[in-house]
Structures are given as C-alpha cells and as structure tokens.
Amino acid sequence: MDMIQLMIENLGMLLAQINEIMSHWIVIPANATGPSDPSITLTVAGENVVWELASAALGISSVVAEALEILF
C-alpha cells in the first residue's frame, strides 16, 4: 500500500467518524438547502453539547472577570 492510498483511507475513516458524530448531534433532513436551513434541528445529545459549551463559556468568563477584578 503506497502513501497516497493510506492517506485516502485514513481521510475516509476520519470523514465517516465525523459524519457519525454530527448525525448523533444534528438532524439534517434530505431536502435541507444549506447550513442555515430552519428544518435542521439539534438532537437531545446535541442540545446537551450546546448546554455544556454554554456552561463552560459562562464559567470561563466568570474566572476571567474575577482575575481582572483582582488585577485592576
């Protein structure tokens, strides 16, 4: 197996894994017209990921605000 074939197979596996993860988080209908299509929705797992990201962002912003308050 040459290097190019190995790269193609690895890229294919990576894209398949990304597709599996995204299909777990996002419901994309077959007739979706693009990323801003309103028929694209989050799954329950996707909503949980968004909630965790939002919570992490709030926590980090609180830490930064407290650090700046202490410094200045």
DOROKOL-82287 format. One record per residue: x, y, z of N, C-alpha, C, O in turn. Coordinates in steps of 0.05 Angstrom, whole numbers, plus 32768, in hexadecimal, padded with zeros to 4 digits. Each point is the difference from the previous one (the first is absolute). Last residue first. Example, Ala and Ser with C-alpha at 12.3 -4.5 7.8 and 13.67 -1.06 7.14 Angstrom:
81017FD3808E8010801880017FF18016800E800A80168004
7FFC7F777FFB7FEE8018800080128018800080158000800D
end
This chain:
7F75837C83057FFC801C7FFD7FED800A80157FF980178001
80227F8E7FFE8018800D7FF67FFC801F7FFF8013800F8004
7FA67FB8801880157FFE8013801880107FF6800D800E8010
7FAA7FEA7FB77FF88010801780168001801580058014800C
80057FB47FA98004801C7FF87FF980138018800C80148004
7FE47F908007801D80057FFE8006801D7FF98012800C800B
7F947FD77FF7800B8001801B801E80067FFF800A800F8011
7FCB7FE47F9D7FF68019800C800B8003801C800980168008
800A7F9A7FC9800E80177FF57FF8801A800D801180118005
7FC07FA28014801C7FFF800A801080177FF5800F800C800F
7F997FEB7FD280008007801C801D8000800B800780128010
7FEB7FCF7F997FFE801D80017FFF800A801D800A80168005
7FF97F8D7FEC8019800C7FF97FFE801F80018013800D8009
7F9E7FC2800780137FFB8015801B800E7FFA800C800C8012
7FB17FF67FAC7FF98010801780147FFD801780078014800C
80037FB57FA98006801B7FF97FFA80138016800F80138006
7FDA7F938004801D800380018008801D7FFA8011800B800D
7F947FDD7FE980088001801D801E800480038008800F8012
7FD77FE67F977FF7801A800B80088002801D80088015800A
80097F9A7FCB801280157FF57FF8801B800C801180108007
7FB77FA7800F801B7FFD800D801380167FF6800F800B8010
7F9D7FF17FC67FFD8008801C801A7FFF800F80078012800F
7FF67FCC7F997FFE801D80007FFD800B801D800D80148006
7FF27F8F7FF0801B800A7FF98000801F80008012800C800B
7F9C7FC8800180117FFD8018801C800B7FFB800C800C8011
7FB77FF17FA77FF88015801480117FFE801980078015800B
80067FA87FB5800A801A7FF67FF980178013801080118005
7FCC7F99800C801D80008006800D801B7FF78011800A800D
7F957FE87FDE80038004801D801D80018008800980108010
7FE9800E7F8E7FF57FE9800F80038006801D800B80158008
7FEA80387FAA80127FF180127FF27FE8800C7FE780008005
8002802D7F987FFB8003801C80167FF08010800E7FEF7FF5
7FCF803C7FA380167FF2800E7FFD8005801E7FFE80178009
7FCA80147FB77FF77FE5800680167FEF800D7FFA7FE98008
801080747FD87FF27FFD801A7FF67FE480077FF97FFB8016
806080277FAF7FE57FF67FFC7FF27FFC801B800B7FF28011
8053802A7FDA7FED8012800D7FE37FF77FFC7FED80108007
805F7FC17FD180038000801E7FED8013800F7FFC7FFC8018
7FE27FDB7F8A801A800B800980018001801E7FED7FF8800D
7FCA7FE17FC0800C80107FEB801B800C8008800E800A7FEE
7FB37F98802A800C8018800B800F800F7FEA800E7FF47FF0
7FBF7FB5800E7FFA80177FEF800B801A800B7FF780167FF8
80127F958036800B7FFC7FE57FFC80197FEE800F80047FED
7FF88009807E7FEF7FF37FED800C7FFE7FE4801280107FFA
801D7FF480698000800F7FE77FED7FF17FEC80077FEA7FF8
8014801E80777FEE7FF27FED7FFF80117FE77FF680178000
80587FDE80537FF080117FEE7FEE7FEE7FEE80097FEC7FF6
80357FEE804C7FFA801A800C7FEB80107FF07FF28010800C
80307F9A7FD87FF77FFC801C7FF7801A800D7FEE80008011
80387FFF7F997FE57FF57FFE7FF57FFA801C7FE77FFE8004
807280217FF57FED80157FF97FE37FF57FFE7FEE800E8008
80587FB480097FFD801280167FEB80167FFA7FEF80058010
80277FBF7FAB7FF27FF280157FFB801280187FEA8001800C
804A80207FAD7FE47FFE7FF77FF07FF280167FE980088006
80737FFD80067FF4801A80037FE380007FF97FEF800C800E
80427FA67FE37FFD8004801D7FF3801C80057FEF80028011
80277FE87F967FEA7FEE800A7FFB8004801D7FE980018009
8060802C7FD07FE6800C7FF87FE97FEF80097FEB800B8007
806B7FD3800A7FFB8018800F7FE5800D7FF97FF180088012
802D7FAE7FBC7FF77FF8801B7FFB801880117FEC80008010
803580117F9A7FE57FF47FFE7FF67FF8801C7FE980048006
8070801A7FF37FED80167FFD7FE37FF67FFE7FEE800C800C
80567FB37FF67FFE800E801A7FED80187FFE7FF180048013
80217FCE7F9D7FF17FEF80127FFD800D801C7FEA7FFE800B
804B802E7FB57FE480007FF77FEF7FEF80137FEA80088007
80747FF980077FF4801A80077FE280017FF87FF0800B800F
80417FA87FD87FFD8001801C7FF3801A800A7FEF80008011
80287FF87F947FE97FEE80067FFB8000801F7FE980018008
8063802D7FDA7FE8800E7FF77FE77FF080077FEC800B8009
806A7FCF80087FF9801680137FE6800E7FF87FF080078011
801D7F927FD0801080187FFF7FF5801680127FEA7FFE800A
80147F937FF87FEF80178000801280198000801280038011
end
